[in-house]
Amino acid sequence: MTAHPIDRAGLSDFLRRRREVLQPEDVGLPRGLRRRTSGLRREEVAALCHMSTDYYTRLEQERGPHPSEQMTSAIAQGLHLSLDERDHLFRLAGHHPPPRGADGDHVGPGVLRILDRLTDTAAEVVTELGVTLRQTPLGAALIGDTTRFTGPERSLGYRWFTDPTSRERYRPEDHPYLSRLYASHLRTVVTRRGPDSRAARLADLALARSAELRELWERHEVGLRPREPKHFVHPQVGALELHCQTLLDPDQSHLLMVYTAVPGTESYEKLQLLSVLGVGGTV
């Protein structure tokens, strides 16, 4: 249900002005030598929003269809909008703005700017429930495209206890501690967010499906921390020993996680190889 009718003129003007103030380097694009456009081109914005150039152009020309909430969210993310700008866009499009904070999926522009510059680095943006919102190409090559999941499966903590294949890229001897870690973290988030939260609903679903989680849940372990270094098992390049640095976006409770290897090590060379292989695993 829409909040109010779409403001086509306001939406058109807002999109055009936001596009004109964005520079290629703001979104990780090369500037090029022959650029005459003030800001980004329409086709560049359309690509960032994962939509056709024709669709985006019609919105700017006040003749497009009524964008869905999902499409509006994609536009907000593609234009690197702040939360206030995103909410304004939703209202112009005739929708109620999505939730902010822990339940929000909008990646802040500051985090996006950093991620856009990590093209040769394995990195991802995840929520406090382990939902991957964005990945760099090397991040997807390392741990798989984890943005493709829907429903409760979006959460790594949920998949860990309900889908055995989710453990394949982690060293088997680390599985017991990782199970304790994910159970501890989920319980902590449920306590922080309350019994009516998304976290509580996710926990109920996972507890109903996993005897392992039910056993760990009864221990009431909280405060466990990830161990360093992290050990991955990749289907193409084998074992990797990586270090993880994290940056917190306090407004959205999102983490930017960056995976690196010590230069000169075998793991460093394997990461270099993965940057060539990509997600598909072939050159």
C-alpha positions as YAML, in Angstrom:
chain: A
units: angstrom
residues:
- id: 1
  name: MET
  ca: [0.00, 0.00, 0.00]
- id: 2
  name: THR
  ca: [1.41, 3.40, -0.97]
- id: 3
  name: ALA
  ca: [1.86, 6.22, 1.51]
- id: 4
  name: HIS
  ca: [0.46, 8.78, -0.98]
- id: 5
  name: PRO
  ca: [0.31, 9.24, -4.77]
- id: 6
  name: ILE
  ca: [3.57, 9.34, -6.68]
- id: 7
  name: ASP
  ca: [4.98, 12.84, -7.23]
- id: 8
  name: ARG
  ca: [6.26, 12.36, -10.77]
- id: 9
  name: ALA
  ca: [7.60, 15.90, -11.18]
- id: 10
  name: GLY
  ca: [9.34, 15.86, -7.82]
- id: 11
  name: LEU
  ca: [10.74, 12.37, -8.42]
- id: 12
  name: SER
  ca: [12.05, 13.39, -11.85]
- id: 13
  name: ASP
  ca: [13.71, 16.53, -10.52]
- id: 14
  name: PHE
  ca: [15.26, 14.76, -7.53]
- id: 15
  name: LEU
  ca: [16.69, 11.93, -9.64]
- id: 16
  name: ARG
  ca: [18.14, 14.33, -12.19]
- id: 17
  name: ARG
  ca: [19.74, 16.59, -9.59]
- id: 18
  name: ARG
  ca: [21.22, 13.67, -7.63]
- id: 19
  name: ARG
  ca: [22.63, 12.19, -10.85]
- id: 20
  name: GLU
  ca: [24.21, 15.52, -11.83]
- id: 21
  name: VAL
  ca: [26.05, 15.99, -8.54]
- id: 22
  name: LEU
  ca: [27.48, 12.45, -8.44]
- id: 23
  name: GLN
  ca: [30.94, 12.10, -9.96]
- id: 24
  name: PRO
  ca: [32.32, 8.86, -11.47]
- id: 25
  name: GLU
  ca: [34.91, 8.53, -8.72]
- id: 26
  name: ASP
  ca: [32.11, 8.76, -6.11]
- id: 27
  name: VAL
  ca: [30.74, 5.42, -7.31]
- id: 28
  name: GLY
  ca: [33.95, 3.64, -8.30]
- id: 29
  name: LEU
  ca: [33.80, 4.45, -12.03]
- id: 30
  name: PRO
  ca: [36.67, 5.76, -14.18]
- id: 31
  name: ARG
  ca: [36.28, 9.36, -15.27]
- id: 32
  name: GLY
  ca: [37.71, 8.99, -18.76]
- id: 33
  name: LEU
  ca: [39.24, 11.72, -20.91]
- id: 34
  name: ARG
  ca: [36.23, 12.77, -22.99]
- id: 35
  name: ARG
  ca: [33.60, 13.20, -20.30]
- id: 36
  name: ARG
  ca: [31.51, 16.29, -20.86]
- id: 37
  name: THR
  ca: [28.48, 15.33, -18.78]
- id: 38
  name: SER
  ca: [27.93, 17.15, -15.49]
- id: 39
  name: GLY
  ca: [27.83, 14.23, -13.08]
- id: 40
  name: LEU
  ca: [26.89, 10.72, -14.18]
- id: 41
  name: ARG
  ca: [25.28, 9.66, -17.42]
- id: 42
  name: ARG
  ca: [21.83, 8.09, -17.33]
- id: 43
  name: GLU
  ca: [23.17, 4.76, -18.56]
- id: 44
  name: GLU
  ca: [25.75, 4.76, -15.75]
- id: 45
  name: VAL
  ca: [23.10, 5.36, -13.10]
- id: 46
  name: ALA
  ca: [20.86, 2.70, -14.66]
- id: 47
  name: ALA
  ca: [23.70, 0.17, -14.45]
- id: 48
  name: LEU
  ca: [24.36, 1.08, -10.82]
- id: 49
  name: CYS
  ca: [20.65, 0.57, -10.08]
- id: 50
  name: HIS
  ca: [20.50, -2.74, -12.02]
- id: 51
  name: MET
  ca: [17.79, -1.55, -14.39]
- id: 52
  name: SER
  ca: [17.51, -0.67, -18.07]
- id: 53
  name: THR
  ca: [18.54, 2.74, -19.29]
- id: 54
  name: ASP
  ca: [15.11, 3.15, -20.85]
- id: 55
  name: TYR
  ca: [13.35, 2.51, -17.53]
- id: 56
  name: TYR
  ca: [15.50, 5.02, -15.66]
- id: 57
  name: THR
  ca: [15.23, 7.60, -18.45]
- id: 58
  name: ARG
  ca: [11.44, 7.44, -18.40]
- id: 59
  name: LEU
  ca: [11.44, 8.11, -14.65]
- id: 60
  name: GLU
  ca: [13.54, 11.24, -15.18]
- id: 61
  name: GLN
  ca: [11.19, 12.32, -17.96]
- id: 62
  name: GLU
  ca: [8.05, 11.93, -15.76]
- id: 63
  name: ARG
  ca: [6.63, 9.20, -17.98]
- id: 64
  name: GLY
  ca: [7.82, 6.00, -16.38]
- id: 65
  name: PRO
  ca: [5.79, 3.40, -14.51]
- id: 66
  name: HIS
  ca: [5.18, 3.62, -10.78]
- id: 67
  name: PRO
  ca: [8.43, 2.15, -9.35]
- id: 68
  name: SER
  ca: [7.94, -0.64, -6.83]
- id: 69
  name: GLU
  ca: [9.46, -0.47, -3.36]
- id: 70
  name: GLN
  ca: [12.17, -2.88, -4.50]
- id: 71
  name: MET
  ca: [12.97, -0.74, -7.52]
- id: 72
  name: THR
  ca: [12.96, 2.43, -5.42]
- id: 73
  name: SER
  ca: [15.38, 0.80, -3.00]
- id: 74
  name: ALA
  ca: [17.67, -0.13, -5.90]
- id: 75
  name: ILE
  ca: [17.63, 3.47, -7.12]
- id: 76
  name: ALA
  ca: [18.46, 4.77, -3.63]
- id: 77
  name: GLN
  ca: [21.37, 2.38, -3.38]
- id: 78
  name: GLY
  ca: [22.62, 3.07, -6.90]
- id: 79
  name: LEU
  ca: [22.59, 6.84, -6.33]
- id: 80
  name: HIS
  ca: [24.46, 6.38, -3.02]
- id: 81
  name: LEU
  ca: [21.77, 8.25, -1.12]
- id: 82
  name: SER
  ca: [21.95, 9.02, 2.58]
- id: 83
  name: LEU
  ca: [19.16, 7.70, 4.79]
- id: 84
  name: ASP
  ca: [17.36, 11.05, 4.74]
- id: 85
  name: GLU
  ca: [17.66, 11.20, 0.95]
- id: 86
  name: ARG
  ca: [16.47, 7.61, 0.64]
- id: 87
  name: ASP
  ca: [13.38, 8.34, 2.76]
- id: 88
  name: HIS
  ca: [12.66, 11.42, 0.64]
- id: 89
  name: LEU
  ca: [12.93, 9.33, -2.53]
- id: 90
  name: PHE
  ca: [10.49, 6.75, -1.18]
- id: 91
  name: ARG
  ca: [7.94, 9.41, -0.35]
- id: 92
  name: LEU
  ca: [8.28, 10.97, -3.80]
- id: 93
  name: ALA
  ca: [7.70, 7.52, -5.27]
- id: 94
  name: GLY
  ca: [4.57, 7.10, -3.14]
- id: 95
  name: HIS
  ca: [5.91, 4.58, -0.62]
- id: 96
  name: HIS
  ca: [6.49, 4.45, 3.11]
- id: 97
  name: PRO
  ca: [10.26, 4.60, 3.79]
- id: 98
  name: PRO
  ca: [11.84, 1.30, 4.90]
- id: 99
  name: PRO
  ca: [12.99, 0.85, 8.49]
- id: 100
  name: ARG
  ca: [16.26, 2.32, 9.67]
- id: 101
  name: GLY
  ca: [18.83, 0.79, 11.94]
- id: 102
  name: ALA
  ca: [19.39, -2.92, 12.47]
- id: 103
  name: ASP
  ca: [16.43, -3.98, 10.30]
- id: 104
  name: GLY
  ca: [17.45, -1.75, 7.38]
- id: 105
  name: ASP
  ca: [19.19, -3.03, 4.24]
- id: 106
  name: HIS
  ca: [20.28, 0.35, 2.86]
- id: 107
  name: VAL
  ca: [24.07, 0.58, 2.77]
- id: 108
  name: GLY
  ca: [25.24, 4.07, 3.74]
- id: 109
  name: PRO
  ca: [27.06, 6.18, 1.11]
- id: 110
  name: GLY
  ca: [30.24, 6.35, 3.19]
- id: 111
  name: VAL
  ca: [30.52, 2.57, 3.38]
- id: 112
  name: LEU
  ca: [29.70, 2.29, -0.33]
- id: 113
  name: ARG
  ca: [32.45, 4.75, -1.22]
- id: 114
  name: ILE
  ca: [34.96, 2.60, 0.62]
- id: 115
  name: LEU
  ca: [33.64, -0.61, -0.91]
- id: 116
  name: ASP
  ca: [33.76, 0.89, -4.41]
- id: 117
  name: ARG
  ca: [37.50, 1.45, -3.96]
- id: 118
  name: LEU
  ca: [38.22, -2.12, -2.84]
- id: 119
  name: THR
  ca: [38.01, -3.58, -6.34]
- id: 120
  name: ASP
  ca: [41.07, -5.81, -5.83]
- id: 121
  name: THR
  ca: [40.18, -6.81, -2.26]
- id: 122
  name: ALA
  ca: [37.88, -9.45, -0.77]
- id: 123
  name: ALA
  ca: [35.24, -7.50, 1.14]
- id: 124
  name: GLU
  ca: [31.55, -7.57, 1.99]
- id: 125
  name: VAL
  ca: [28.93, -5.54, 3.84]
- id: 126
  name: VAL
  ca: [26.85, -7.59, 6.27]
- id: 127
  name: THR
  ca: [24.09, -6.90, 8.78]
- id: 128
  name: GLU
  ca: [24.19, -7.90, 12.43]
- id: 129
  name: LEU
  ca: [22.25, -11.06, 11.44]
- id: 130
  name: GLY
  ca: [24.86, -12.07, 8.89]
- id: 131
  name: VAL
  ca: [22.93, -10.95, 5.81]
- id: 132
  name: THR
  ca: [25.31, -10.01, 3.00]
- id: 133
  name: LEU
  ca: [24.17, -6.78, 1.34]
- id: 134
  name: ARG
  ca: [27.12, -6.08, -0.94]
- id: 135
  name: GLN
  ca: [30.28, -7.92, -2.01]
- id: 136
  name: THR
  ca: [33.33, -6.99, -4.03]
- id: 137
  name: PRO
  ca: [34.04, -9.32, -6.96]
- id: 138
  name: LEU
  ca: [36.92, -10.91, -5.04]
- id: 139
  name: GLY
  ca: [34.71, -11.25, -1.96]
- id: 140
  name: ALA
  ca: [32.17, -13.19, -4.01]
- id: 141
  name: ALA
  ca: [34.94, -15.32, -5.51]
- id: 142
  name: LEU
  ca: [36.23, -16.16, -2.02]
- id: 143
  name: ILE
  ca: [33.02, -17.13, -0.22]
- id: 144
  name: GLY
  ca: [30.51, -17.36, -3.06]
- id: 145
  name: ASP
  ca: [27.73, -14.98, -4.06]
- id: 146
  name: THR
  ca: [25.93, -14.78, -0.73]
- id: 147
  name: THR
  ca: [23.68, -11.93, -1.86]
- id: 148
  name: ARG
  ca: [21.58, -14.37, -3.91]
- id: 149
  name: PHE
  ca: [19.66, -15.86, -0.98]
- id: 150
  name: THR
  ca: [16.11, -14.91, -0.07]
- id: 151
  name: GLY
  ca: [13.99, -15.19, 3.07]
- id: 152
  name: PRO
  ca: [15.64, -16.46, 6.27]
- id: 153
  name: GLU
  ca: [18.37, -18.10, 4.17]
- id: 154
  name: ARG
  ca: [19.84, -14.62, 3.66]
- id: 155
  name: SER
  ca: [21.36, -14.95, 7.15]
- id: 156
  name: LEU
  ca: [24.61, -16.93, 7.37]
- id: 157
  name: GLY
  ca: [23.76, -17.83, 10.98]
- id: 158
  name: TYR
  ca: [20.50, -19.38, 9.83]
- id: 159
  name: ARG
  ca: [22.10, -21.21, 6.89]
- id: 160
  name: TRP
  ca: [24.85, -22.53, 9.13]
- id: 161
  name: PHE
  ca: [22.35, -24.56, 11.15]
- id: 162
  name: THR
  ca: [19.93, -25.46, 8.36]
- id: 163
  name: ASP
  ca: [22.04, -25.98, 5.22]
- id: 164
  name: PRO
  ca: [25.13, -28.27, 5.44]
- id: 165
  name: THR
  ca: [26.58, -26.80, 2.24]
- id: 166
  name: SER
  ca: [27.04, -23.45, 4.02]
- id: 167
  name: ARG
  ca: [29.97, -24.98, 5.93]
- id: 168
  name: GLU
  ca: [31.92, -26.19, 2.91]
- id: 169
  name: ARG
  ca: [34.21, -23.16, 2.64]
- id: 170
  name: TYR
  ca: [35.28, -23.31, 6.29]
- id: 171
  name: ARG
  ca: [37.91, -25.64, 7.72]
- id: 172
  name: PRO
  ca: [36.17, -28.70, 9.28]
- id: 173
  name: GLU
  ca: [38.08, -28.47, 12.56]
- id: 174
  name: ASP
  ca: [36.70, -24.93, 12.99]
- id: 175
  name: HIS
  ca: [33.04, -25.96, 12.64]
- id: 176
  name: PRO
  ca: [32.36, -26.68, 16.34]
- id: 177
  name: TYR
  ca: [33.60, -23.26, 17.45]
- id: 178
  name: LEU
  ca: [31.84, -21.50, 14.58]
- id: 179
  name: SER
  ca: [28.58, -23.17, 15.65]
- id: 180
  name: ARG
  ca: [29.07, -21.85, 19.18]
- id: 181
  name: LEU
  ca: [30.01, -18.42, 17.77]
- id: 182
  name: TYR
  ca: [26.88, -18.12, 15.62]
- id: 183
  name: ALA
  ca: [24.61, -19.35, 18.40]
- id: 184
  name: SER
  ca: [26.19, -16.89, 20.83]
- id: 185
  name: HIS
  ca: [25.85, -14.00, 18.41]
- id: 186
  name: LEU
  ca: [22.24, -14.78, 17.54]
- id: 187
  name: ARG
  ca: [21.28, -14.96, 21.21]
- id: 188
  name: THR
  ca: [23.01, -11.64, 21.87]
- id: 189
  name: VAL
  ca: [21.16, -9.92, 19.01]
- id: 190
  name: VAL
  ca: [17.81, -11.39, 20.11]
- id: 191
  name: THR
  ca: [18.36, -10.06, 23.63]
- id: 192
  name: ARG
  ca: [19.39, -6.65, 22.29]
- id: 193
  name: ARG
  ca: [16.47, -6.30, 19.85]
- id: 194
  name: GLY
  ca: [13.72, -7.93, 21.89]
- id: 195
  name: PRO
  ca: [11.18, -10.76, 21.52]
- id: 196
  name: ASP
  ca: [9.25, -9.08, 18.68]
- id: 197
  name: SER
  ca: [12.30, -8.39, 16.51]
- id: 198
  name: ARG
  ca: [13.42, -9.85, 13.19]
- id: 199
  name: ALA
  ca: [16.25, -11.52, 15.10]
- id: 200
  name: ALA
  ca: [13.80, -13.29, 17.42]
- id: 201
  name: ARG
  ca: [11.74, -14.54, 14.49]
- id: 202
  name: LEU
  ca: [14.87, -15.80, 12.76]
- id: 203
  name: ALA
  ca: [16.00, -17.58, 15.93]
- id: 204
  name: ASP
  ca: [12.62, -19.29, 16.29]
- id: 205
  name: LEU
  ca: [12.81, -20.58, 12.72]
- id: 206
  name: ALA
  ca: [16.36, -21.86, 13.15]
- id: 207
  name: LEU
  ca: [15.66, -23.46, 16.54]
- id: 208
  name: ALA
  ca: [12.71, -25.34, 15.06]
- id: 209
  name: ARG
  ca: [14.95, -26.85, 12.39]
- id: 210
  name: SER
  ca: [18.26, -27.49, 14.15]
- id: 211
  name: ALA
  ca: [18.85, -29.80, 17.11]
- id: 212
  name: GLU
  ca: [22.46, -28.58, 17.22]
- id: 213
  name: LEU
  ca: [21.32, -24.98, 17.70]
- id: 214
  name: ARG
  ca: [18.81, -26.01, 20.38]
- id: 215
  name: GLU
  ca: [21.60, -27.70, 22.35]
- id: 216
  name: LEU
  ca: [23.90, -24.70, 22.03]
- id: 217
  name: TRP
  ca: [21.05, -22.29, 22.83]
- id: 218
  name: GLU
  ca: [20.57, -23.93, 26.21]
- id: 219
  name: ARG
  ca: [24.17, -23.11, 27.16]
- id: 220
  name: HIS
  ca: [23.40, -19.36, 27.14]
- id: 221
  name: GLU
  ca: [26.87, -18.57, 25.80]
- id: 222
  name: VAL
  ca: [27.29, -14.91, 24.90]
- id: 223
  name: GLY
  ca: [30.25, -12.71, 24.07]
- id: 224
  name: LEU
  ca: [32.20, -15.19, 21.92]
- id: 225
  name: ARG
  ca: [34.50, -13.49, 19.43]
- id: 226
  name: PRO
  ca: [35.71, -14.62, 15.98]
- id: 227
  name: ARG
  ca: [39.13, -16.21, 16.01]
- id: 228
  name: GLU
  ca: [42.03, -14.89, 13.98]
- id: 229
  name: PRO
  ca: [43.26, -15.79, 11.49]
- id: 230
  name: LYS
  ca: [40.31, -17.17, 9.56]
- id: 231
  name: HIS
  ca: [40.70, -20.38, 7.60]
- id: 232
  name: PHE
  ca: [38.80, -20.88, 4.36]
- id: 233
  name: VAL
  ca: [38.66, -23.89, 2.06]
- id: 234
  name: HIS
  ca: [38.06, -22.82, -1.52]
- id: 235
  name: PRO
  ca: [36.96, -25.39, -4.13]
- id: 236
  name: GLN
  ca: [39.50, -24.12, -6.70]
- id: 237
  name: VAL
  ca: [42.54, -22.85, -4.79]
- id: 238
  name: GLY
  ca: [42.29, -24.84, -1.57]
- id: 239
  name: ALA
  ca: [43.14, -23.67, 1.95]
- id: 240
  name: LEU
  ca: [43.56, -19.96, 2.72]
- id: 241
  name: GLU
  ca: [44.62, -18.24, 5.93]
- id: 242
  name: LEU
  ca: [43.17, -14.73, 6.04]
- id: 243
  name: HIS
  ca: [42.81, -11.84, 8.44]
- id: 244
  name: CYS
  ca: [39.57, -9.89, 8.78]
- id: 245
  name: GLN
  ca: [39.30, -6.18, 9.55]
- id: 246
  name: THR
  ca: [35.88, -4.68, 10.22]
- id: 247
  name: LEU
  ca: [34.39, -1.21, 10.03]
- id: 248
  name: LEU
  ca: [31.07, -0.50, 11.76]
- id: 249
  name: ASP
  ca: [28.39, 1.81, 10.39]
- id: 250
  name: PRO
  ca: [26.61, 2.73, 13.67]
- id: 251
  name: ASP
  ca: [23.58, 4.23, 11.91]
- id: 252
  name: GLN
  ca: [22.63, 0.94, 10.27]
- id: 253
  name: SER
  ca: [24.50, -1.61, 12.42]
- id: 254
  name: HIS
  ca: [26.26, -2.81, 9.28]
- id: 255
  name: LEU
  ca: [29.78, -4.19, 9.16]
- id: 256
  name: LEU
  ca: [32.23, -3.72, 6.31]
- id: 257
  name: MET
  ca: [34.41, -6.84, 6.49]
- id: 258
  name: VAL
  ca: [37.72, -6.87, 4.62]
- id: 259
  name: TYR
  ca: [39.69, -10.10, 4.15]
- id: 260
  name: THR
  ca: [43.43, -9.88, 3.54]
- id: 261
  name: ALA
  ca: [46.43, -12.19, 3.44]
- id: 262
  name: VAL
  ca: [49.97, -11.51, 4.59]
- id: 263
  name: PRO
  ca: [52.03, -10.47, 1.51]
- id: 264
  name: GLY
  ca: [54.46, -13.12, 0.36]
- id: 265
  name: THR
  ca: [52.49, -16.03, 1.77]
- id: 266
  name: GLU
  ca: [50.84, -18.84, -0.16]
- id: 267
  name: SER
  ca: [47.43, -17.48, 0.84]
- id: 268
  name: TYR
  ca: [48.35, -14.11, -0.67]
- id: 269
  name: GLU
  ca: [49.20, -15.79, -3.97]
- id: 270
  name: LYS
  ca: [45.94, -17.74, -3.89]
- id: 271
  name: LEU
  ca: [43.94, -14.55, -3.38]
- id: 272
  name: GLN
  ca: [45.70, -13.08, -6.40]
- id: 273
  name: LEU
  ca: [44.71, -16.15, -8.40]
- id: 274
  name: LEU
  ca: [41.12, -15.88, -7.22]
- id: 275
  name: SER
  ca: [40.95, -12.31, -8.48]
- id: 276
  name: VAL
  ca: [41.61, -13.76, -11.95]
- id: 277
  name: LEU
  ca: [39.38, -16.82, -11.61]
- id: 278
  name: GLY
  ca: [36.37, -14.87, -10.33]
- id: 279
  name: VAL
  ca: [33.14, -16.38, -9.02]
- id: 280
  name: GLY
  ca: [32.90, -18.95, -11.78]
- id: 281
  name: GLY
  ca: [36.27, -20.43, -10.89]
- id: 282
  name: THR
  ca: [37.77, -20.43, -14.41]
- id: 283
  name: VAL
  ca: [40.09, -18.09, -16.24]
...
